[in-house]
């Protein structure tokens, strides 16, 4: 997220399309490479967030079941100790 913010600030005043001259007689306009890099970073970031979200959703029900089971065992032990 920090890298995205830094990149966003760096390209904030840049043009999306830039002129180029490769020295071999070819000139023209192309997409600014900074924007391509930002787009790649953004895709990686959103993919990572999606994977984390998917894992949390998968783990969460099991974690709740484990917590409930631990609570039940604890309650059973407390009950035996009191008896």
Secondary structure, DSSP 8 states (H G I E B T S, - for coil): -HHHHHHHHHHTTS-SEEEEE-SSS-EEEEE-HHHHHHHHHHHHHHHHHHHHHHHHHHHHHHHHHHHHHHHHHHHHHHHHHH-
